[in-house]
Amino acid sequence: MIEFQQVSFAYRGAAPHEAPAGVHDVDLRVDAGTCVLVCGGSGCGKTTVTRLANGLAPSFIPGTLSGRVLVDGRDMADLRSWEVAAHVGSVFQNPRTQFFNVDSTGEVAFALESMAWPEEHVRARVHETMDELGLRDLADRDIFSLSGGEKQRIAYASVWAPHPANLVLDEPTSNLDGDAIDALRGYLRAARARGTAVLVAEHRLWWLAETVDEVVYLRDGRVDARFSGAEFRALPAARLRALGLRARDVATVRAPEASAARARGSRACAAPPLLSLGNLHASYGKRPVLRGVEASVRANEVVAIVGRNGAGKSTLCRTAVGLHREDAGDVLVDGAPCTPKERLRRAAMVFQDVNYQLFAESVEAEVGFGLEGGDRPSAERVRDILRDLGLDAFAERHPATLSGGQKQRLAVAACIASGKRLLVFDEPTSGLDFDSMRAVAQLVRALAAEGRAVLVVTHDLEFIACACDRALLVEDGRIASEAAVEGDLAALRGLMETAEPHRGAAETARSVR
């Protein structure tokens, strides 16, 4: 059981503009065997709630706390860190920040070893957990070789292995493909059935809509509305939009009118390819990842790259922009062969983990960081970009103090400001609410309309509907098929459903329903 009693938390900062707002007067209760969803706009306080529930704040993240946070009836303030860890298992928004080992199996074993389990019991529980969650194919893997989605699945396995009485998950599906999300839903239902209290902070609603017992909506760090699971499932779509929330049922997602989509597509088709990939091969060490990719992207076009976790989507994009050297094949930009070094000068990319690319001391400085001379955007241009992405109020803040969704938007802002003609975004809407996702989609479309070619790696069907002209399915390092993005998205849904599933994960999800 997790309980908040009139909890307020203010982050410590030298000045008000240097720290996030925190939360105010939060009352919340997650009983054993129930699932509570905390949602709201980016920066509303969801992550702060999870940090209080798992003891990170204020023990490791300094700030001022008032009220009481209880876990299994005990005041969090009276518990030492190892006692909190024994009661609460946490999956962070960025799983990389919670890893202690360099191999996947060692990571799953870490919590058990920290609790001084006998070696034979640790080995047995690790094997049991990997089998239960359908992760046998990820055993004994180098953590750094895993995709973002695979890392999230290992992070969940590592916290589930001790079977904690409470689970706290912050944006756990941000990098997961559809099969892995389906499996995670099954995991949480199974945990709830065993009597586990589950607290989830999340923007994506569709996968949890039929599972949650209560939904707590935050605005500006305060509880603005509460809904029982039944009340939430009955909310009209218009009410969800008014709250700035994502779709509750992805089957209702539609693309813009077909005529508009065709008009966009016809403009793109009239232009020669800006980027062409021919028989492209790439690997990590001795492990092949790309196996003969054939693809092209034209100016004025936004192309989604979809497929399961680990299929090669991010590697394809990193190779396209010159961040990863190809083993063989051709990469043409504007019809001419282009070396990796040349591509780095002509392309810009937003990484899946944006913490790798935020360097400046303020949000405003980050937008033009590293750009010199005529490439550097004017102060007015920087203000316009920040305003379009809803970041103007944070211009003086340090990027490290932003929420995950705000950091994502800041990285997008810097990519836009670069002025490059080839832009690549790797999961640009992970951690974003509906309004922020739509703002990014509108900017991406505007960039394409200016003559740029845009590649987007994404599992976000709502974003694809808003922003993309077509989607390419990556399977086993190849482009397996493609579909236009229009109307009821039937072709796109069919394409995504034919993606090779994580066999173990899919079977696990079915077995626990």
Beta strands, then each sheet from edge to edge (+ up, - down):
strand 1: 2-11
strand 2: 23-30
strand 3: 35-40
strand 4: 63-71
strand 5: 74-75
strand 6: 88-91
strand 7: 166-170
strand 8: 197-201
strand 9: 214-219
strand 10: 222-228
strand 11: 273-284
strand 12: 287-298
strand 13: 301-306
strand 14: 328-333
strand 15: 336-337
strand 16: 347-350
strand 17: 422-426
strand 18: 453-457
strand 19: 470-475
strand 20: 478-484
sheet 1: 2+ 1- 4+ 5-
sheet 2: 6+ 7+ 8+ 3+ 9+ 10-
sheet 3: 12+ 11- 14+ 15-
sheet 4: 16+ 17+ 18+ 13+ 19+ 20-
end
